[in-house]
Structure formats: structure tokens, C-alpha cells
Amino acid sequence: MLELSLYGGIEVGLDEAGRGPLAGSVFAGAVLLPSGFQDERLDDSKKMTERDRYALREVIEREALAWGVGEVSAAEIDEVNILNASFRAMRRAFAQLQERLPHGIKVERLLVDGNRFRPGTLVIPYECIVKGDAKLAPIAAASVLAKTYRDDYMLRLHEEYPVYGWNRNKGYPTKTHREAVAQYGLSPYHRITFCRRFLDKD
């Protein structure tokens, strides 16, 4: 069972999904879980089955004290780079969470998956935890939201551009995806900087 808190108090988990794909936005989740929250299915979203991820998303959205999802587009990724875009998505997710906070609750700390974070204008303590999504329930919950919302988004894009197989590869640089880019060119949803880097290797 994952730990519910790092230091105690009101801690929000932050995690992102979609740093590596050639196409699509990067998403981030932010979750404030209630005291005593438990669900044995909750884990790093990459280790969970798709069925459990979507089941847990319903639980998280119903039982969390507040939650949010942030998105940064492929165009923004090309402009600011994927690392900064990931931080921006986390900040947007947290901003949405703050709008949903019950009256009187003040977040005391952010728990961020990974080894770096740039808070921007946020004035709040934060802690970076490597592999935090496999250690802390708030981060794991954030990873579930980020992953499922991004997967839903890529399925919608697949309906618009089916030749790239985004329903299967979710925008990641599989051989078939790269071959489709070589054959059909780039869509408006491709990350141009990523595609140049990967396709130049072929």
C-alpha cells in the first residue's frame, strides 16, 4: 500500500503523462486525497491495467478533496521544450485544483514526481520525489488522471488522423508511427522538434 503523506498535513500530488511522444499535448494531474484514503489498486499508472486506471479515475474524482488536470499543447512544447511544458502542465493542473478546494482548506506542500520542478509564480513549498508515483498515493492518483485524460485525448485525435495509429501508440515513436510520418508528413498535432530528432535517425 502506498503512503498517503510524506510529512503529514495537506499535501497535493503532481505528476505528468506524455513527455516522450512525437505527437499530442503533455498532461498533468494534481490530487488532494482525503485523510484515510485507501485503494489497493492504486499504483504508478504505468503498472496498472487500463481497466483499473479508469476505475480508479472515477474513485479519485469522487473521493478526492480536490483534483485538477492541466494540458500543454504540442505547439507550446515546441516553443518552451518538453521539460518546461511538463512543469507548466503541472502548474495548470494545480491551478484547477485550487479552484475546486473546499472553503477553508489551504495546501501546505506539493509532492512532485521526479527530480526537478519549476514552480513559476507559485509560492508554496514543494518536494521532488524520484519514482514518487510508486511511493506516494497522491502522486500515483495524479499519474492516473494524467494518463487517462491523455489517452482519451489521443483517441479523439486518432479519429481525426487515423493514419498514425494513435489509438494504439498514443503518439509514441513506434516504428509504424515514424513510418506514417515519413509517408504522410506531419499533422497539426505533431511536436516538430521531436519529429526532427527521431526521424533524422532513420
Secondary structure, 3 states (H helix, E strand, C coil): CCECCCCCCCEEEEEEECCCCCECCEEEEEEECCCCCCCCCCCCHHHCCHHHHHHHHHHHHHHCCEEEEEEECHHHHHHHCHHHHHHHHHHHHHHHHHHHCCCCCCCCEEEEECCCCCCCCCCCCEEEECCHHHCEHHHHHHHHHHHHHHHHHHHHHHHHCHHHCHHHHCCCCCHHHHHHHHHHCCCCCECHHHHHHHHCCC
